[in-house]
Amino acid sequence: MSQKKEKETKLVVFQDKKIRRIWYKEEWYFSVVDIIFALTESSIPRRYWSDLKKKLGEEGFEVYEKIVQLKLPAEDNKLRTTDGINTKNAFRLIQSIPSKRAEPFKQWLAQVGYERIEEIENPEIAQDRVKQYYELKGYPKDWVDKRLRGIAIRQELTDEWKQRNIKQEREFAILTNEISKATFNKTIQEYKEFKNLNKQNKNLRDHMTDWELILTMVGEKATRTLQ
């Protein structure tokens, strides 16, 4: 596996159990079935997960809003779609799995996710890591600088929306589509299709040109300024 791929997809180990994870939307997502196997050693972790989904739904945990379908290396070394979960929601998942390994796993999860805690405490670390991520993927410096600036402007806009009591992801998506239509005359999905980006884990902005990034920044900056 290349250095670039290792940066995006990585194995970590808990008590000799391998946990697949992938860097997605600026944070680590872990394989749900790997977590279940590490905690239960079930011979059929996928079946265990299927039953647990129903239980979590009955408890009010919106499973399908927390889980992301991502492609991770399978036993045959091919990329297969599987359920992924971020660190925060993994802690909630663990609470619903009776296991003597639950507490040690929580401590382990906190440790492997410590880099995220560092980023929260010091945003400059997060910016440096994002910069390294794009440089490893071979993006030119000028593009990376624009992408980082775009992330900052997007964060300012979403913070403004949150202050105006916009909380749901669906609401963010609707507003983002409106900006995209005003800027490019296309919704986000239409733009992805235009660029042949049909996979869920394809970030549209990572496939924009310099000018597209600039226009996106202008659109979002203007939206925040004129609100």
N, C-alpha and C positions, 0 to 999 in steps of 0.2 A: 504494500500500500504506500502511495506517495506521501511526502511530507505534508502536502496541502490537504490530502484526504484525512490523514491522521489528525490534523488540526480540527477538522469538521466532525469526524466520527472517531470515537475513542472508547476502548474498553477500560473499565475499572474493576477492581476485585474486592469483594467482601467475603471474608472467611472462605476463601478458595472458590467462591461462586462469581462467575463473570457477569458483569452488568454492562450492557451496551448503552451508550449514550451518544447524543449528537448535539452540536451547537446550533440552535435554532432560535431566531428572533432575539438575539443577544443574551441567551441563557442556555444552560444545559437541560436537555430533556432525556429522561431515562426510559428504557424499555420496561413496560408494566409487567409483562410475563417474566422477565428476568428478576424483577423485584419479588414477585410472588414466589418464584422457585427458590430464591435465596432465603426467603423467610419460612417457607413451608416444606420445601423439597418435594412438593407434589409431583407425581409422575405425569400428571396432566395439567400443567399450569394454565394452559389456555382455557380449559373447561372450568378450572377454579375461578379464573378471571371473568368468564361469562356469567357464572352464578353470582359472583361478587358485584358485578355491574347492577344486577337486579336489586340486590340488597341495598347498595348505595343509593339507587334511585328511590327506593322506598324511604330511605332516611333523609331525603331531600338534597342529596349531593348531586348536582347537575353533571353527571359523568360526561356527557357528550359535549359539554361546554369546556371541560377541563382537559380532555384527552385530544391529542393531535395525532393524526395518521402520518407516520414518517417512515422513510426507507432506511433500514439498518441491515448490516451484513448478517445473513443467516448461516446455519451450519455448513451449507454448501458453498459459502463465500459469495453467494449472489445477494444483491440487495432485495430485501423483501419488505413489504409494507407491514408495519406493526404499530400498536398503540404506544404512544410516548406521553410522558407526564413530566412537568417541571418540578423543581425541588419543593416549592411551597405546597403543591397539591399532592406530592408524594408523601409528605408528612401526614396529610389527611387520609390518604389511602392506607398507610401503615396502621393507623388506629383501628381500622376495620378488619385487620388480619390477626387472629389470635396466634401469637408465636413468642417463644422465649427469646427469639433473636430480635424482637421489635426494638427494644431500647438500644442494644448495641448497633442496630442498623441505623437508627435515628442519629446516633453520634457519628457514625461513619458518613452518613449522608451530609450532615452538617460540615464535616471536614472536607469532603470532596467538593462541596458547594461553597467553601470558604472564600474562594476567589470572587464569588458574587457578593458576599458580605463586604469584602474589601472595596469593591467597586461602589457599593452603596455609601460606605463611609468616606470614600475618596473618589469622586467622579472622574478625576484625571486618570486614575488607573484604568477605569472602564474605557475612556477615550483611547488610551494607549493600546489596550488590548484589541479594540475594534480596528484601530489603525494597523496593527500587526496582522490581524485576521485578513484584511483586504490586501495588504502587501504580499502575504503568503499566497493569496489567490492570483497574484500577478497583475493587480490593477495599478495603473500609473499614479504617481504621486499627486498630480494635479486633480485627477478624478477622486482620489481618496480624500483630499482636502475638501472638495465640494461635498462629497458624501457625508463627511463628518459634520460639516456646517449644516447640511440639510437635516441631519439627525437632531441637532441642537434646536433648529427652528421648528421642527415637528414636535419636539418635546415641549417647547414654549406654547405651541398651539394647543396640544392636548391638555396641558396644565390649565390653560385658560378655559377650555371646555369643561374640565372637571369642576372648576370654580363656579361655573354656571349650571352645575348639577347635572351634567351629562355623564352618565356612569356606564351604561350598557355598551358592549362591543358593537351591537347592531347600530346604535346611534352614532358611534364613531365612524362606522363603515358608511352610513348614509351621508354624513357630512363630508367625509373624505371623497366619496363619489361625486358629490356636488362640486367640490374644488377641482377634481380631475376633469369633469365635463366642461367646466368653465375654462380650464387651461388648455386641454387637448381635445375637447369635444368627444371624449370617450370616458366611460366608467372604468374603474380599475380592472374589472373582469374583461371588458372589451379591449383594454390596452394590453392585458396579458395575452389575450388571443391574437392580437395584432402582432405581438412579439413572439408568438408561439411558446408562451410560458403557461402551460396547462397544469403543471404539477403543483400540488398544494404548497410544497416547501420552496417554491420559486419566488423570491422577493423581487417585485417589479423594479424597485429602485436600484437594485444591484445590477440591473440590465439596462439602465438608462444611459444615454450619452451625456456628455458634459452639459450640452444645451438643455436637454430634458431635465436634468437635475436643477439647473439654474431656474428654469421656468417653474418647476415644482416648488422651489424655495420662494420664488416671488409670489406664487399663488397662495401659499400658506402664510407667508409674512403679511401679505395684504389682507387676508381673511382675519388674522388676529388684530391687525391695526384698525380695520374698519368695523369690527364688531361693536 
